[in-house]
Amino acid sequence: MAQATDRLRRYLDDELGECRNEDVERRLDELSTLEAAIGTAQVDAELDVLSALSNDTRYTLVRVLVAAREELCVCELNAVVDVTESGLSHALSKLVDAGLAESRKDGRWKKYRATNRAVALVTVLEGSVNADE
């Protein structure tokens, strides 16, 4: 922390022309308020979502569910990704836990659909990639 405070002091000295202890303390308080506003629970929840998307199988499944705009049966999803049934079940479970997919039983079939969160994330990602082209 002392090294970070020293760097902050140098930065504020450059920005303000001179840096006093009150300037450093005020800025540290402001930064602490920003950190508290985010909250560790929020960061943990967001990391769970990003973690769920960090695997190519799970990301492909989310993209397919978003593109489908309807429920898809596990058997349909299995045709899209080259994984075992166990691997597919695990991937879908992780997506449900992260709030990116919802499931329901339909007789002997299990169907999945993308959540609004998944649609929003895919839309943002598509927009950020296409914006650079």
C-alpha positions as CSV (number, residue, x, y, z in Angstrom):
1,M,0.0,0.0,0.0
2,A,2.9,2.4,0.8
3,Q,4.2,2.0,-2.8
4,A,0.8,2.7,-4.2
5,T,0.4,5.8,-2.0
6,D,3.9,7.0,-3.2
7,R,2.8,6.6,-6.8
8,L,-0.4,8.4,-6.1
9,R,1.5,11.2,-4.4
10,R,3.7,11.6,-7.5
11,Y,0.7,11.5,-9.8
12,L,-1.1,14.2,-7.8
13,D,2.0,16.3,-7.7
14,D,2.2,16.1,-11.5
15,E,-1.5,16.9,-11.9
16,L,-1.8,19.6,-9.2
17,G,1.6,21.2,-9.4
18,E,2.1,20.4,-5.7
19,C,0.8,17.7,-3.5
20,R,-0.1,18.0,0.1
21,N,-1.0,15.2,2.5
22,E,-4.6,16.4,2.4
23,D,-4.7,15.9,-1.4
24,V,-3.5,12.3,-1.0
25,E,-5.9,11.6,1.8
26,R,-8.9,13.1,-0.1
27,R,-8.1,11.1,-3.2
28,L,-7.6,7.9,-1.2
29,D,-11.0,8.5,0.4
30,E,-12.6,9.1,-3.1
31,L,-11.0,5.9,-4.4
32,S,-12.1,3.9,-1.4
33,T,-15.7,5.2,-2.0
34,L,-15.5,4.0,-5.6
35,E,-14.3,0.6,-4.5
36,A,-17.0,0.2,-1.9
37,A,-19.7,1.3,-4.4
38,I,-18.8,-1.7,-6.6
39,G,-18.9,-4.1,-3.7
40,T,-17.1,-7.5,-3.6
41,A,-20.4,-9.4,-4.0
42,Q,-21.1,-7.6,-7.3
43,V,-17.5,-8.3,-8.5
44,D,-17.8,-12.0,-7.5
45,A,-21.2,-12.3,-9.3
46,E,-19.8,-10.7,-12.5
47,L,-16.7,-12.9,-12.4
48,D,-18.9,-16.0,-12.2
49,V,-20.6,-14.8,-15.4
50,L,-17.3,-14.1,-17.1
51,S,-16.0,-17.4,-15.9
52,A,-19.0,-19.2,-17.4
53,L,-18.3,-17.6,-20.8
54,S,-14.5,-18.3,-20.7
55,N,-14.9,-21.8,-22.0
56,D,-15.3,-22.3,-25.8
57,T,-18.0,-25.0,-25.3
58,R,-20.1,-22.8,-22.9
59,Y,-19.6,-19.7,-25.0
60,T,-20.7,-21.6,-28.2
61,L,-23.8,-22.8,-26.3
62,V,-24.7,-19.3,-25.2
63,R,-24.2,-18.0,-28.7
64,V,-26.4,-20.7,-30.2
65,L,-29.1,-20.2,-27.6
66,V,-29.1,-16.4,-28.2
67,A,-29.1,-16.8,-32.0
68,A,-32.0,-19.4,-31.8
69,R,-34.3,-17.0,-30.0
70,E,-36.2,-20.0,-28.8
71,E,-35.8,-23.0,-26.6
72,L,-33.5,-25.8,-27.8
73,C,-33.5,-29.4,-26.6
74,V,-30.4,-30.9,-25.1
75,C,-30.2,-33.2,-28.1
76,E,-30.1,-30.2,-30.5
77,L,-27.4,-28.5,-28.4
78,N,-25.4,-31.8,-28.4
79,A,-25.4,-31.7,-32.2
80,V,-23.8,-28.3,-32.1
81,V,-20.9,-29.0,-29.7
82,D,-18.5,-31.9,-29.8
83,V,-18.6,-32.9,-26.1
84,T,-19.8,-35.9,-24.1
85,E,-23.3,-35.9,-22.7
86,S,-21.7,-35.4,-19.3
87,G,-19.6,-32.5,-20.5
88,L,-22.7,-30.9,-22.1
89,S,-24.7,-31.4,-18.9
90,H,-21.9,-29.8,-16.9
91,A,-21.6,-26.8,-19.3
92,L,-25.3,-26.2,-19.3
93,S,-25.4,-26.4,-15.5
94,K,-22.7,-23.8,-15.3
95,L,-24.6,-21.5,-17.7
96,V,-27.8,-21.8,-15.6
97,D,-25.9,-21.1,-12.4
98,A,-24.4,-18.0,-14.0
99,G,-27.9,-16.8,-15.1
100,L,-27.1,-17.1,-18.8
101,A,-29.5,-19.9,-19.5
102,E,-32.8,-21.3,-18.2
103,S,-34.0,-24.8,-18.4
104,R,-37.3,-26.7,-18.1
105,K,-38.4,-30.2,-18.4
106,D,-40.8,-31.0,-21.2
107,G,-41.9,-34.6,-20.8
108,R,-38.7,-36.6,-21.1
109,W,-36.8,-33.8,-22.8
110,K,-34.9,-30.9,-21.2
111,K,-35.0,-27.6,-23.0
112,Y,-32.8,-24.5,-22.6
113,R,-33.1,-20.9,-23.6
114,A,-30.9,-17.8,-23.3
115,T,-31.7,-15.3,-20.6
116,N,-31.9,-11.6,-21.1
117,R,-28.5,-11.4,-19.5
118,A,-27.0,-13.7,-22.1
119,V,-28.7,-11.7,-24.9
120,A,-27.3,-8.4,-23.5
121,L,-23.8,-9.8,-23.1
122,V,-23.6,-11.3,-26.6
123,T,-25.0,-8.1,-28.1
124,V,-22.4,-6.0,-26.3
125,L,-19.6,-8.4,-27.4
126,E,-20.7,-8.4,-31.0
127,G,-20.9,-4.6,-31.0
128,S,-17.4,-4.3,-29.5
129,V,-15.9,-6.6,-32.0
130,N,-17.7,-5.1,-35.0
131,A,-16.9,-1.6,-33.9
132,D,-13.2,-2.2,-34.6
133,E,-13.8,-3.3,-38.2
